[in-house]
Amino acid sequence: MKNIEIKHSISMIIILLSVVAILSACGKDKAVATSPGILFGVVIDSVTSIPLADAAVYPYDINSTPKFTDAQGYYSLPLMPVANLTVTCQKTGYTSQINHCDIVSYESTRVDFRLVPAR
């Protein structure tokens, strides 16, 4: 699991650097006004610590378009606008979880979820 986290972190850094390069090419004034961040994390079962594939992560609210986790439970949402977000995670058979985070310009923000199996 450590190797997967390292590979995922490297991917996030590459994406972030690409965004910075693109925004820098647009000119300093435009880059300051539109500097996005990255939201990423992992979703696991709170009892077994097994990663959960196909969990829906909603970056704004339950009505926004979800990002689904991969087979290792990871999700990534690049180009997120700077904001204070309420992030919701849902998966059939589990209790939904809500976390809050701040997206900061040119930074990666990690929001992990530990979903509790429904009874």
N, C-alpha and C positions, 0 to 999 in steps of 0.2 A: 504494500500500500504506500510506503514511503517513496518508492521509485515513481509511482503514478503521481503522487503529490508534487514531486520535484519536476517531472515532465510537464504537469499542468501549470505549475508556477512559471516555468520557462516560457511556455506558450503564452501565458498572460503578459509577461514582460515584453515579448516580441510584439504582441498585438498593441500594447500600450505605446511602445516606441514607434510603431508604424503610425498610430494616431497622432502622436506628437509631431512626427516628421511631416505628415500631411497638413496638419494645422499650421505648422511653422511656415510651410510653403505658401499658405494663404495670406500671410502678412501678420505682423504682431497684433494689430488692433482686432482683426477678425478672430485670431486664435484665442485671445483673452475672453472674448464674448461667447465663444462656443466650445470651450475646453471640456470635453467629456471625461468620464471616468469609466471604470470597469466594475461590474458587480459579478462576483463568482462565489462558488462554495460547493459543499457536498451535502447530500441528504442520506442519512443512515437510519436504520431501525434502532430505537432507543434501548431495546432489550438485548438484541443480538449483536449490535454494532455492524451489521451487514449493510453495505451500500444499497440504496434503493434506486433501481432504474425506473424510468418513466414517471417520476414524480413531477407534478406541475408546480413551477415556481412563477408566481405572479409578481412582477416588479413594482407595480403601482397599487393596484387593488384587485379584487377578485374578478372585476370586469375587464381587466387588461389582458393582452395576449400573453399566454404563459410560455415559458421556456421549459422544455422537458429535460430531465437528467439523463445522462448516458448510462451505459452498463455498469460503470464504476460509481454511479451516484453523483457525478459532477455536472454542474451547469455553469455557463458563462454568458454574460450579457455585456458585450462591449458597447462603447459609444453611448453610455448612459449619461443623461444630462445631470449637472450638478443639482442636487436636491436632497431633502430629507425624505426618505422613502419608508413606506410600510410594505414589507415583503411577506407574501403569504405562500405557504407550501402545502399542497394537498396530494394525497394518494389514496386510492380506494383501499379500504381495510385499515386505515390509520386516521388518527385524529389530526385535523389541520393545525398548523402552527403559524404564528405571526411573529416576525422580528422587525425591528426598526434599525435603519442605518443612515449614514450620511454619505452621499457620493461626492467625492472631492475631485477637482480638476487634476488630470494626469495621474491619478492614483487608482490602485486596485483595492476594492473593498470586499472583504470576505464575510459572507453570511452563511453559516452552516445551520442545518436543521437536523434535529434528532426526533423523528416522528414516533409517537406512541401508538402501538397497535390498538385498534378499536376493540371493544369488548363485545 
